[in-house]
Amino acid sequence: MSIAHIMTHRNKLVTTMADASLSSLREVFANARFQHVPVVDNTNRIVGIVSVKDYFRELSPVMDSASDPSIAVFMRSRKVHQVMITPVICISEQSSVKQAAALLLQHNISCLPVTDEHKHLLGLVSWKDIMRAALHKPATV
């Protein structure tokens, strides 16, 4: 089975730009629908990725000691490029689920952006997608 069959397609993803403020991600992560937000440039090329862990790791030093207005200022002043992980390990949509699982384990990461040969974002595959595929795969007798 290829990644194209199990990935979340680009039109269902939330993406951001490197110069966006951290406050722009607040709603995305507060709703916990997405655990990762791909960072793209104006041509839809992947330049980084921000996880909910990266986001909260950045905020944790100020969360306990700062007031709400101070936190809001901090979040508006910090940019996504200061928090994102780059370079990003990507996979093609023709790759197999087994290849994706091996990359996730090898690099100790939880998702892979799916890109074309020019690094344009096509989708995202997470370890949950791989587990879901493994559970729904018909048994061979």
Secondary structure as the mmCIF struct_conf table of DSSP 4:
data_model
#
loop_
_struct_conf.conf_type_id
_struct_conf.id
_struct_conf.beg_label_comp_id
_struct_conf.beg_label_asym_id
_struct_conf.beg_label_seq_id
_struct_conf.end_label_comp_id
_struct_conf.end_label_asym_id
_struct_conf.end_label_seq_id
STRN STRN1 SER A 2 SER A 2
HELX_RH_3T_P HELX_RH_3T_P1 ILE A 3 HIS A 5
TURN_TY1_P TURN_TY1_P1 ILE A 6 ILE A 6
BEND BEND1 MET A 7 MET A 7
STRN STRN2 THR A 8 HIS A 9
HELX_RH_3T_P HELX_RH_3T_P2 ARG A 10 LYS A 12
STRN STRN3 THR A 16 THR A 16
TURN_TY1_P TURN_TY1_P2 ALA A 18 ASP A 19
BEND BEND2 ALA A 20 ALA A 20
STRN STRN4 SER A 21 SER A 21
HELX_RH_3T_P HELX_RH_3T_P3 LEU A 22 LEU A 25
HELX_RH_AL_P HELX_RH_AL_P1 ARG A 26 ALA A 30
TURN_TY1_P TURN_TY1_P3 ASN A 31 ALA A 32
BEND BEND3 ARG A 33 ARG A 33
BEND BEND4 GLN A 35 GLN A 35
STRN STRN5 HIS A 36 VAL A 40
TURN_TY1_P TURN_TY1_P4 ASN A 42 THR A 43
BEND BEND5 ASN A 44 ASN A 44
STRN STRN6 ARG A 45 ARG A 45
STRN STRN7 ILE A 46 SER A 51
HELX_RH_AL_P HELX_RH_AL_P2 VAL A 52 MET A 63
TURN_TY1_P TURN_TY1_P5 ASP A 64 SER A 65
BEND BEND6 ALA A 66 ALA A 66
HELX_RH_AL_P HELX_RH_AL_P3 ASP A 68 SER A 77
BEND BEND7 ARG A 78 ARG A 78
STRN STRN8 LYS A 79 LYS A 79
HELX_RH_3T_P HELX_RH_3T_P4 VAL A 80 GLN A 82
TURN_TY1_P TURN_TY1_P6 VAL A 83 VAL A 83
STRN STRN9 ILE A 85 ILE A 85
BEND BEND8 PRO A 87 PRO A 87
HELX_LH_PP_P HELX_LH_PP_P1 VAL A 88 ILE A 89
STRN STRN10 ILE A 91 ILE A 91
TURN_TY1_P TURN_TY1_P7 GLU A 93 GLN A 94
BEND BEND9 SER A 95 SER A 95
STRN STRN11 SER A 96 SER A 96
HELX_RH_AL_P HELX_RH_AL_P4 VAL A 97 HIS A 107
TURN_TY1_P TURN_TY1_P8 ASN A 108 ASN A 108
BEND BEND10 SER A 110 SER A 110
STRN STRN12 CYS A 111 THR A 115
TURN_TY1_P TURN_TY1_P9 GLU A 117 HIS A 118
STRN STRN13 HIS A 120 HIS A 120
STRN STRN14 LEU A 121 SER A 126
HELX_RH_AL_P HELX_RH_AL_P5 TRP A 127 HIS A 136
BEND BEND11 LYS A 137 LYS A 137
HELX_LH_PP_P HELX_LH_PP_P2 PRO A 138 THR A 140
#
